[in-house]
Amino acid sequence: HGLGRLKPIYCDRIDKGILWSNKPITIIKETETTALVDGNLGLGLYIGPYCMNLAIQKAKKYGVGFVAVQRSTHYGIAGYYASMAAEAGCVGLCGTNARPSIAPTFGVEPMLGT
């Protein structure tokens, strides 16, 4: 990964108008313990930490924090966001969806996203 993703994941998607480097994050709905965030097709590497920090703040204050994101883009290494929660003394779960790009063990057809 690393710099190998810069052109195909970030630069090309910006050129195609499917990733925006300057879009604001919008909180669509929020309660004391939850939030629904719209990334507005912004940079997932910014949206991910923002949302984990929001979840951590909620968890510290109310005992649990859950943040869901829509319309985000590639957000890098999911384990980083879970480690943010651990460093804050919380349990963090993090996940995303992705198009099928790899075949399962002994398979030939892509069925799993990464």
N, C-alpha and C positions, 0 to 999 in steps of 0.2 A: 504494500500500500504506500503510505508516505507520499512523497512528491509525485509518484506515478499516477496519483489520482487528481493532481492539480488541473491538468488540461481536460481529460475526459469527464471528470465528475463536476468540476467547478467552472472552469473557463468555458467549455463547450455549452454547458447548461445555462450559464449567464447569457452567452451569445444567442441561444435559442429562446430566451425569455421564460425558462422554466425554473430558474433560480435567480433570486434577487439579493444582491449583497447589501442593500440599504433599506430593506423593508422593516417597519416596526413590528414588534410582537404585540398582539391584542389578546387581552383576557376577555373571553366571550361570556363566561359564567363562572362565578366563584362563590364558595361557601367557606366557613372557617377551616374545613379540613380538605377541601377539594378545589380544583380549578380546571377549566377547559380553556386551553390556549390555542390561538390561531397563529401559526408561524408565518402566515402570508407569503409562503414560498421563499422565505428568507433562508439564511445560512444556518443549517442544522448545527454546525459547530458553535454557534452562538446561542441558538434556541435551547439546546440540550442543557448546558450549564445553568442558564436562566431558570428553566423549569425545575431542575433538581434543587437549586437554591430555594425556589419558592416552596417546593415540597418539604424541604428541611425546615424552613421557617415555620410552616404549618405544624409539622410534627413536633418541633420544640415547644410550641405554644399549646397545642391541643392533644398531643400524643400520637397523632397520625396525620400524614399528609399525602395526598394522591393528586398528581397532575397528569392530565392527558393532553396530547398535542395533536392538532390536525394541520394539514398543509405545511409540513416541514420538509426539509430535504436531507440529504445524506448527513448523518450526525456523527460519524466517526466511531470511535471505540466505546461501546456501551459500558464496558467494565469501568471506564473512567468515572462515569456518572454515579455508579453504585459505590465506588470508592469515595466519592465526595460525601455521600451519606455516612459511610463508615467513619470517616475522619471527623464528622460532626457528632458521632456517638449515636447514629441512627442505623436502622436496617434499610438498605436501599435496593429496590428492584427496578430494573430498567429493560425495556424491550422495544422492538420496532417491527415493522413489516418490510418485506422486500420482495422483489420479483424472483421467481425461481431461476437460479443461476448455476447451481451445482447439482450433480446427481448424488443420491444417497449411496452408501457403501454397496458395491456390486451392481449398482444401477447404471444406466446409460442415458436416461432422460433427465434433464434438470428438473428438480422438484423442490429444492430447498433454497431459501434466500439466505444471504449472509449479512 
